[in-house]
Amino acid sequence: MRQLDLVVIVVYLIGIAWIGLRKAGRQKSAKDYFVGEGHMPWWTVSFSVVATETSVLTVISVPGGAYSGQGFGNVELALGYVIGRVVVATVLIPLYKRGGFVSAYQYLGDRFGLKLQGLASVTFVFTRLLAEGVRLFASAIPIKLLLDEFGVHASYRVIIIVITLITVVYTYLGGIKAVIWTDAIQMVLYLGGAVLAVAVLSAHVGGDGYARALDAGKFQLFDTDFDLAHILTSPFALPTAIIGGAIFAMASHGSDQLIVQRVLATRTLREGQKAMIASGVFVTIQFAAFSLVGALLWSYNQGKSFSDLGLSSSDNLYPDFILHGLPVVVSGLLVAGILGAAMGSLSSALNSMSNSTVADIIHSFFRTTPSEEALLRLARWMTLVWATLMAVFACAFSASTGNVYLTGLTIAGYTYGALLGAFLLGRLVKRANEVDSIVAFLVTIGVMTYIVRGVKIDVTTGGTTVSQAIAAQWLVPIGVLITLFVGGVLSLFHRAPESAQGAAVDEEPGAGPDRLTSTAGRK
């Protein structure tokens, strides 16, 4: 009967590519390719934002975490993320929409100059190449386990190449429209799978199962341990989740082109703000659904340990239930949902990296502006280039024995603080000029590299003291403070630049020129 599951998966892969191309239509310009000429419905953009930030490991690790002791801690994190997105919607999205931008970093070009715009874009694409390459390989790990169960024995490299090839077809031809529509479908699929799993598990465990999970603390929402070392190292400590999580979300959703590009595809400023805030609500619902799956699986398995269940880690818990606890065809749909999470994050990364390359790097380092046709061809070629590089980088991990998931989580800590700090420096320190911003940006990345790699804090748990890294949520505010401090101090040594306010800031919504082809912002 496993053949039926395989048929479902194959039909899904073919169907998602076809739907993406049908919804995208024919691309006529680079702006259409990157932001869909600003005509995308806000709700599809919101779904796309959620799918973009959700990897395969999110889908499988949240249930395992809830099972093993995290409870509903990820929902607590999401509450902080919602606060950060409200700030982004209020403060940063108006800058991008009123300026007519197709890239977040074009604001930095208007405020400070094209050198910082190019530097920020290079930092983004390099960071995204590393992070998405790691995520792509990490996604292949559970997919390989699932396919092995179906009797399809494929290597990590084969899985990576197949996922990349299918994804790049609709991303290359359809641009952002194809990416957003397929992301929306993929989010509905994997979230619907979680709801279906909850329904099946609820029927098995009944009300008593909910009561046992509640008594065992599987529904615990807030971590109220206020020990300083715990706050600095645990992502689930209440101040870390709410305060640190809010600032982290400001960086990931306000200064990372991967997310900002989707919001720029909406029709109006108000719809862009709705898409951003709604994505936080949907992420909270998503985390709650997957956490509930984990809590109910604890009752379903009568609280057995992972080793007693024959599982090597918590990440195997949800895939094992999909394969052995659900009917045929249904399990195939949920595996397709896991594939969708992998393809959604990959397609979003490819399109945003191509966007940043053309809109930021080409404009920053080349004096002549190519024709519209040339820009569209370049956009598609860069999609292929980044897809190839990402697949090659992901395949390089196939022989690695390191923890690639933790590797992926730490990458953002190097650069997010500098990126968000540059935007806030432009808004808060009117005296700061291009040199101040570049020096502050580079100093922040250097200091954060040291902090991420070298700073550990001793934490005592159960009488045992271990050294742990600073929680990822605190890395962004530390980086922001460094950027503001260095840039602010340097700004005291010269007069304020005349262009400190930035021409784009005062423009009315929709008044901005086509910033992909205009050279008006050059300095």
N, C-alpha and C positions, 0 to 999 in steps of 0.2 A: 504493500500500500504506500510505501514511501515514494513510489514513482509519481503519485498524485501530488505530493508535496513539491517534488522537483518541477512538475508541470506548472504549478502555481507560481513558483519562483521565476521560471523562465518567462512565463506570460507577463509577470510583473515587470521584469527587466525590459522586455520589448515594448510593453505598453507605456512605461514611464518615459522612455525616449520618444515614442510617437506623440504622446500627449504634449510633452515639452515643445516639440517642433511645431505642432499644430497651434498651440497657444501663442507661440512667439511670433509667427508670421514672418514676413521678409524684413530683414534689417536694412535700412536705407542710409544710416549714418552712424558714426561712432557714438554720438550721444544716445541714439536709439539703442545701440548695442549695450551701452553701459548703464543707463538709467531709464530706458524705455520711454524716452521723451517725457518723463514725468507723468505718465498716464496710468500707473498701476493702482488698483483698489487698495485701500489701507489695510483691509483685513488679510489679503493675500501677502502683503509685505510683512505684516505682523507675524503670520505663520512662518514666513521665510526666515525672519530673524531668529525665531525659536529653533527652527530646523538647522540653521547655520551654526548656532552655538551648541547644538546637541550632537555629540559623537556617539558611536557605538558603545563606547565605554560608559557614557552617562546612562544609557539605556540598561546596561547589564550590571553596573556597579551600584546604582542607587538601591535596587531591591536587596542586593547582597549586603550593603551597608546597614540598611534598616533591620535586616535579619540578625546581624552580628553585634548590634549595640548602638548604632548611630540614631536609631529611632527615626523621628521626622526632622532630624537636624538639617537635611537639605532644604526642607520647606522654610526653616528659620533663615537659612542663607538667602533664599529667594525673596524674603521680605526685605532684606537689605538691598538686593538687586533692584527691587521695585522702586525704592527710594532714589537710588542712583539714576534710574531711567527717567524718573519725573524731573530731576535736575537737568539731565541731558535734553529732555524735550522742551524745557523752559528756557535754558540758557544757550545751548549750542546749536540745536536744530534751526532756530531762526537765523543764525549766522549763515548756515549752509544754504537754506532755501532762498533767503533774500538775496544772497550773492549769486544765485544762478549756478552754483558749483555742481560739478559731477564727481568731485573728490573732496574729502574732508581737508586735505592738506593744501588745497588752494586758498583756504583762509590764511594759513601761515605764509603763503606767498604774497598775499595782499598786505598782510600786517607787517611782516618782517623782510620779505624778499624771497626770490626764487631759490637761493642757495639753501635756506632752511626748508623750504618746500621740498626740494629734491632730496635733502638729507633725511627728512622725515619719511618720505616715500621709500627711499632705499632701505631705511631701517625697517619699515613695515613689510616690504616684500621679502627681505632676508629673514625676518622673524617668522613671517607666515610660512615661508618655505620650510623652515626647520620644524615649526609647530605642526603644520599639516602633514609633513612627511612622517613625523612620528605618529600622528593620529591615524594616518592611512595604514601604516604597518600594524599599529595596535588594533585597528579595526579588523585586520585580516586574521588575527588570532582566534577570536570567537567564531568568526565565519568559517574558518578551517575546521574547527571542532564540530560545528553544525553539519558541514558538508560531509565530514568523515562518518557521521552518524547516518547520513543518507546513502553511504556507500560511494560517495564521490571523493576520491583522494587526490587533492590538488595541493601543490606547494604554496607557500606564502607568496612567492614571486608571481605565480600564475594568478592567484586571487587578486593581488594588487594590480596586475596588468589588465585583467578583465574588468574590474571595477573602474579603473581609470579610462579604458577605452570606451565603455558604454557611457560613462559620465561626460567625457569630452565630446561625444557626438552631438548631444543637444546643447552643451555649453558653447561649443565652437560655432554652431550654426544659428542657434537661437538667442544667444546673449542673455541679458539679465531677465528678459521676459520668460524665457524657458526656465531659467534657474529659479525664479520666484514661484512660478506655477507648479513646477515639480517639487520644490521644497514644501509648498503648502500641502500637496497630496501626500508626500512622505511623512510629514508631521501628523496628519490625520491618521495615517496607517499605523505608525508605531505607537501613538497615543491611544488609538482605538484598540490596539492589541493589548495595551495595559488594562484598559477598561474591561475587555473581554476576559483577561486573566483574573481580574478581581471578581467578576461575576462567577466564573468557574470555581474559584477558591472559596468564595462565600457560600456557594451551594454545598461544598465539601465540609467546611468547618462550622457553619452555622453561627448563631449568636454566641455560643459557648467559646468558639474559637476567637471571636473578637474580644470577649471578656478575658480569656487567658493571655492574649497578646497585650491587652491594656495593663493587666496586673504585672506583666513581665517588663513593662516600661518600653514596649516597642512603639508606642504612640507618643513618646516624649518629644515635645516640640522645642523647648528652650533649655540650653545648657547654662545653668546659673552658677557654675564654679568661677568665682571672680579672683582666683589666685593669679597674680601678675604673670608668672611663667606660663600658666595655662592659657591665659588670654593672648599672649604673644605667639604661642605655637599652635594652638588648636583652631582650626577653621570654624568650629561649631560653638566656641565660646560666645556668649551673647553679644558683648561689645564688638568682637571680631566679625561676627556674622552681620550685624546691623550697620555699624559705622564703617568698618573696613570693607564690608561687602558693598555698601553704597558707593564708596570712592572707587573701588575696583570696577563696579559697573559703569561709573562715569568714564573710566578709561576705556574699557572694552567696548562700550556702546556709543561713546562720544568722540573718541579719537582714533579708533581702529576702523580703517576703510572697509574692512570685511562687513561690518554692520552698518556703518553710515551710508554706504552705497545703496543699500536696500531702501532706507528711509528717503533718500533723494529721488527714488523712483515714484514716490507718491505724487498725487495731483496738486495738493496745496500744503501750505505750512501746517494748517490744522490737522489734515489727514496724516502728515508725517508724525506729528506729536501723538495723535491717537494710536498710530501703529507702534510707536516706541513704548508708550505706557501699557498698551494692551499686551505687548510681548512679555512684559514682566508678569502680568496676571496669568497669561497662558503658561509661562515657565513655572509659576507657583503651583498651578493645577497639575502640570506635568510631574513635578517633583512629588506632589502629594499622591498622585496615582501610583507612581513607581515605588514610593515608600510604603504605600498600603499593600502593594503586591508582596513586598518583603516581609511585612508584619504578618500577613495571612499565610505566607509560606512557612513562617516559624510555627504557627499553629498546625498547619497541614502536615509538617514534618515532626510535630511534637517536640520541638526545641532541640532536635539532634544537632550535633556539631557537623561541620563540613566534612571532616574525615569519616565520621560515622555514616554519612550519606555517600561516601565514595567520591567526594569532590576534592579537587586539589586546591581550590581557592573560592572565595566568596563570589567572584565574577562568573563562576560556572553554575551558580544556583538558578538564576532565571533561565538561561539557555537549557539547562537540564529539565526544568519543568515544561518548557515549550515543547521539547522533544518527547517527553515521556508522560506528561500530565494532561496533554490536550489532544483532541481528536485529529486525525489526518485531515489535511486541507487547512484546518484552522492553524495547526503548527506551521504549515507552509506559509500562510499569510503573515504570521508573526516573524518568521525568519526573513521574509521579504521586507518587513518593517525594519529589522535590524540592518539589512542591506540599504534600505532607504536612508537611515540615519548616516551611514557611511557616505553614500552618494550625495546627500544634501550638503554636508559640510565641505566635501571635496569640490562640488560644482561652484559653490559660493566662493571658495578660496580662489579658484582658477579665474573666475570672472573679475573679482576684486583686484587680484594681482595684475591682471592684464590692464584693468582700468587705471590703476596707480602708475603702471609703467608708461602708458600713453599720456594720461592727463597731467602727471606730475613730472616724471623723469625726463620724458622727451621735451616737454615745455621748459624745463628748468635748465637743461644742459645743451639744447640746440636752439639757435637763434631763429631759424626759419620754421614756419608752421606748415606742415604737409597739407595737401588737399583733403577734402572730406572722404573721398574714395580711398586715398592712401591711408588715412587714419583707421578706416574700417578694416582694411586688409591687415594693417599692422596689429590692430586689436585682436583679430582672429589668429594671426601668427603667434602673438605673444601668449594666447591661451594654449596653443600647442606646445610652445617652448616651456611654459611653466608646468604643464601636465607631464611632460617628459622628465623634467628635472625633479619634480615631486615623486614620480614613480621610481626613478633611479635612486633617489635618496631613501625612500621607503624600503626598497629592495635591499639596500645596504644594511638594514637592521635585521635581515632574515637570519643572520648567523650570530646576532647579538644575544647575550644572556642577561643584559641589564634590564632594569625596570623602566621600560619605555614610557609607561603611563606617567610616572613621576617625572621623567625627563621632559615630557610634554608640558606638564603643569608648571615647571619652573621657568620655561622659556619666556613667558609673558612678564615675569618679574624683572627681567633685564631691561625692558624697553617701555612698558606701559606707563611708568611714572614719568619718564622723560617726555613721552608723547602728550599725555594729559597736561603735564607741567608747562609745555610749550604753549598750548592753547590758553591756559590760565595766565601765563606770563603776559601774553598778548592782551588779555582782557583786563588784568588787574594792575600791571605795572606799565603805565603809559610812557614812561621815559625809556623803557627798554628798546634797543635797536637790534639789527640783524646780528651784529657781532656778539652782543650780550646773549642772545637767544641760542646761537650756535655753540658758544663756549659752555653755557649752562646745560644744553642738551648733551654734549659729549661728556662733560664732567659727571652728569647724573648717570649715564650708562656705565661709565667706568666705576663709580662708587657702588652702583647696584650690582655690578658683576662681582665685586668683592663681597658684598653683603650676602648675595644669593649663594655664593660658593664657599664662603669662609666663616660666616657668623652662625654660631650655634648657641642655644640656650639650654641649660641644665634643667630638666623637669623631673620631679620625684613623684612616682606613682607606685603605690603599694610597697613602699620601702625601697624601691629600686630607682636609681637616678640614671637617666639617659639624656644624651644631647640631641636636641631636635632643632630643625631649621625654623626660621620665622614663618608664620602662616602667610600664605600667598596674598591674602587680603591686605596685609600690612605693608607689603612691598610697594604697592602703588602710592599710598600716602607718603611713605618715606621718600620715594623718588620725586613726587610732586614738590615736597618741601625743599629738597635739595635744588631742584630747578628754580623755584621761586627765590630761594635765598641767593644762589649764585648770580642769577640774572638780575635780581634786585640790587645787589651790592655793586655789580658792574655798571648798572645804569646810573649810579650816583656820580660817576666820573666823567660824564659828558652831558650835553644839553639834550632835551627831549626831541626826538625826530618829528618833523612836521606831519609825517604820515602815520603817526602813532595810532590814530583812531581807525585807520583802515577804510578805504573807500567803500568796500562792500558792506560794512557794518550798518551804514545808514540808509542803504537802499530799501525800497519798499518790496514786499513780497512779489516775486515775479518780475521785478524790474531789472534784475541782473542780466548781463549779456550771456551768450553761450560761451562758458568759460573753457570749453574744450578746444575751441578754435580761435577765440579772441586772444590777442596779444596785449590788450589794454592793461593787464595787471603786471606787465614786465617792469622791472626797475633797472 
